[in-house]
């Protein structure tokens, strides 16, 4: 089984700089699992990073999936017009 990549509580600019290389390394096809259970802040930059990773995964025949996501992150995605499923599929 694939080990989930745990996302930080705040996906802000400071954390994204650390997360981006880890996510890029993980996105090499196959399945990438994201654990967003502790996410309290998912803004536009974090959403863009995950969308780009999901698109990269799909382009390589892989998938990016959430194994867990906090209610707060789901709510913040909804404010941007997205669902966790759309985000993991790389929807625009």
N, C-alpha and C positions, 0 to 999 in steps of 0.2 A: 504494500500500500504506500502511496505517496505521502510524505510528511508535509503537513500543512505549513504554509508560510504565514506566520502570525503578523498581522498588521498592527502598527502602533495605535494607541488611543487617539492621538491627534494626527491626522494626515495633513499637516501644514508644511510650509516650505522647508523648514529645518528638518523635519522627519523624512520628507520626500527625497531629499538629497541622499539620505542613507538607504532608503527603501528602493529607489530606482535601480541601482546596480544589482541588488539582491533579486529583484523581480526580473530584470533582464537575464540574469544567469539562470533563473528557474524556467524561463520561457524558451524552451528548446524543443517544442513538440511534446507529445504525451499529455499528461494531466497535471495541471497546476492547481492545487487547492489553496484557497485563501481563508484564513481564520480571521474574521472581522468581528468577533464576539465582543472585543473590548473597545471597539471604535466609538468615540464620543463626538468626533468632529471629522466629517467627510465633506470637504469643500470641492470647488471646481477643479483645482489642481490635482487633488487626489483622484477625483473621478476621471480626469483626462489621462492620468498615468495608468489607471486600471483599464480604461478603454483601449489605450494603445497596446497594452500587454495582451489583452484579450484578442485584439485584431492580429497581433503577431502570432499568437498561439494558433488561431484559426488558419492563418496563412501557412503554417507548418504542419497542418493536419492534427493539431492538438486541441485541447480545451482548457479553459480557465473557469473554475467553479468556486463558489463559496461553500465551505463546509459549515460555516456559522457566520451570522451577521447580527449585530445588535439592532434593537428596535430603533434606536436613535439614528443609526446609519441608514436604515430603511426609510425613515421619515425624511432625512436630509436628501436622499436620492429622489424621493417622491416630489420634493420641492423643486428639483431640477427636471422633473418629468420622466424619471427613469425608475425602473424596478431593478432589484438585484439580478434577475435573470437577463434583462436587457444589457446591463453593465457587463456581466460575464460573457455575453455573446458578442460584445464589441459594437453594440447598436449605437448609431449616431445620436 
